[in-house]
């Protein structure tokens, strides 16, 4: 899942849609874990535990396009923009291996 670390706020921001099952899980259980693997060493990773602090509508898909630029280097049309949300996660702990 694409994400952005907002250093100033100390949070991780993700893009998601209201149509996916994870969105329903956030509503009932705000605790999450995010694992990020090292692409050069599959046994090396960081796991971040946290709490979903906010879920905001992103009806234009603007944040999704920010992440497109970051991950793909280009921006394209956001087809599911009516369902897009920005999920803000406040880290509470982490594990590095």
PyMOL commands that set and color helices and strands:
alter all, ss='L'
color gray80, all
select helices_A, chain A and resi 21-28+62-72+81-83
alter helices_A, ss='H'
color red, helices_A
select strands_A, chain A and resi 3-6+11-17+31-38+41-57+84-96
alter strands_A, ss='S'
color yellow, strands_A
deselect
rebuild
show_as cartoon
